[in-house]
Amino acid sequence: MCRNVKEIVYAYDIFKTLREKWQAVYPVAAMTKDAYVYTQKFGVSLTYKFNSTRSKYKGTGAGNAEKNRL
């Protein structure tokens, strides 16, 4: 594959196994939650680098007079 292209394939909780389960007890009330979390994801990401070749320009010291002036 070309070095300029980066591809990522990801999947998260595709079998719906992530579950939120908790219980909170307060002096005047009690709360309970037992539910699946909505986090199912599947995706593909493609990134392409334009002009990814290294520049062969080495420079000739242009601007040194300006740097010395400052």
VOBA-1610 file (N, C-alpha, C; in pm, whole numbers, padded with zeros to 5 digits, always signed):
BEGIN
Met+00084-00119+00000Met+00000+00000+00000Met+00088+00124+00000Cys+00038+00231-00047Cys+00110+00357-00057Cys+00136+00415+00082Arg+00253+00473+00102Arg+00287+00531+00232Arg+00203+00654+00265Asn+00145+00716+00165Asn+00069+00838+00188Asn-00070+00811+00244Val-00115+00687+00240Val-00250+00654+00285Val-00242+00577+00415Lys-00323+00620+00511Lys-00331+00551+00640Lys-00477+00514+00660Glu-00502+00387+00684Glu-00640+00343+00703Glu-00655+00278+00839Ile-00764+00307+00905Ile-00793+00253+01037Ile-00936+00198+01034Val-00951+00076+01081Val-01082+00014+01096Val-01101-00012+01244Tyr-01215+00032+01298Tyr-01236+00014+01442Tyr-01378-00035+01469Ala-01388-00110+01577Ala-01517-00160+01624Ala-01514-00157+01776Tyr-01624-00111+01835Tyr-01631-00099+01980Tyr-01765-00152+02028Asp-01761-00250+02112Asp-01880-00308+02174Asp-01984-00350+02070Ile-01940-00419+01967Ile-02033-00457+01860Ile-02130-00568+01902Phe-02098-00639+02009Phe-02188-00745+02057Phe-02275-00698+02173Lys-02275-00568+02201Lys-02357-00506+02305Lys-02337-00575+02439Thr-02214-00575+02487Thr-02182-00639+02614Thr-02156-00538+02725Leu-02137-00413+02691Leu-02109-00311+02793Leu-02239-00275+02864Arg-02236-00290+02993Arg-02358-00270+03071Arg-02328-00178+03189Glu-02420-00090+03219Glu-02406-00002+03335Glu-02502-00052+03442Lys-02445-00085+03556Lys-02527-00140+03664Lys-02479-00078+03795Trp-02568-00007+03862Trp-02533+00054+03990Trp-02657+00074+04076Gln-02630+00099+04203Gln-02737+00124+04298Gln-02688+00229+04396Ala-02771+00328+04423Ala-02739+00433+04518Ala-02850+00440+04622Val-02809+00442+04748Val-02906+00447+04857Val-02881+00575+04935Tyr-02986+00654+04949Tyr-02981+00780+05023Tyr-03079+00771+05140Pro-03071+00863+05233Pro-03163+00857+05348Pro-03312+00863+05309Val-03343+00931+05199Val-03485+00946+05164Val-03523+00872+05037Ala-03427+00815+04967Ala-03459+00749+04839Ala-03352+00647+04804Ala-03387+00561+04712Ala-03291+00464+04658Ala-03306+00462+04506Met-03194+00456+04436Met-03196+00454+04290Met-03118+00333+04241Thr-03169+00271+04137Thr-03104+00155+04078Thr-03105+00172+03926Lys-02993+00137+03865Lys-02986+00139+03719Lys-02922+00010+03671Asp-02985-00052+03577Asp-02933-00174+03514Asp-02970-00166+03366Ala-02876-00118+03285Ala-02908-00095+03144Ala-02782-00112+03058Tyr-02806-00137+02931Tyr-02696-00140+02836Tyr-02660+00002+02798Val-02532+00024+02778Val-02483+00156+02740Val-02482+00164+02587Tyr-02526+00277+02533Tyr-02532+00294+02388Tyr-02395+00336+02336Thr-02307+00240+02319Thr-02171+00271+02274Thr-02129+00186+02156Gln-02221+00123+02090Gln-02183+00039+01976Gln-02135+00127+01862Lys-02013+00095+01815Lys-01955+00174+01707Lys-01880+00083+01611Phe-01882+00121+01487Phe-01802+00055+01384Phe-01767+00162+01283Gly-01642+00167+01243Gly-01606+00272+01149Gly-01478+00245+01074Val-01458+00326+00973Val-01338+00322+00891Val-01289+00465+00877Ser-01159+00484+00894Ser-01100+00616+00881Ser-00988+00608+00778Leu-00990+00698+00680Leu-00886+00705+00579Leu-00820+00842+00586Thr-00688+00844+00587Thr-00612+00968+00588Thr-00512+00964+00474Tyr-00505+01072+00399Tyr-00412+01080+00287Tyr-00324+01202+00307Lys-00192+01182+00299Lys-00096+01293+00311Lys-00061+01344+00173Phe-00090+01470+00149Phe-00055+01533+00022Phe+00089+01583+00032Asn+00165+01570-00075Asn+00302+01621-00083Asn+00386+01572+00035Ser+00390+01441+00056Ser+00460+01386+00171Ser+00609+01361+00146Thr+00658+01392+00027Thr+00800+01374+00000Thr+00880+01481+00073Arg+00997+01445+00119Arg+01081+01541+00190Arg+01137+01641+00091Ser+01141+01764+00133Ser+01194+01869+00048Ser+01345+01856+00041Lys+01401+01873-00078Lys+01546+01865-00094Lys+01611+02002-00079Tyr+01532+02104-00049Tyr+01585+02238-00033Tyr+01664+02247+00096Lys+01790+02287+00088Lys+01876+02297+00206Lys+01891+02440+00255Gly+01861+02535+00169Gly+01874+02675+00210Gly+02015+02725+00185Thr+02025+02856+00168Thr+02157+02915+00141Thr+02190+03025+00240Gly+02118+03031+00348Gly+02146+03133+00448Gly+02074+03264+00420Ala+01974+03261+00336Ala+01898+03382+00308Ala+01832+03429+00437Gly+01842+03555+00464Gly+01782+03611+00585Gly+01878+03621+00701Asn+02003+03579+00686Asn+02098+03589+00796Asn+02124+03736+00834Ala+02127+03823+00735Ala+02149+03965+00764Ala+02036+04017+00850Glu+01914+03977+00821Glu+01800+04022+00901Glu+01806+03966+01042Lys+01846+03840+01058Lys+01859+03781+01190Lys+01968+03851+01270Asn+02080+03883+01207Asn+02187+03953+01277Asn+02147+04094+01317Arg+02062+04156+01236Arg+02017+04291+01268Arg+01934+04292+01394Leu+01857+04185+01414Leu+01772+04178+01533Leu+01853+04130+01650
//
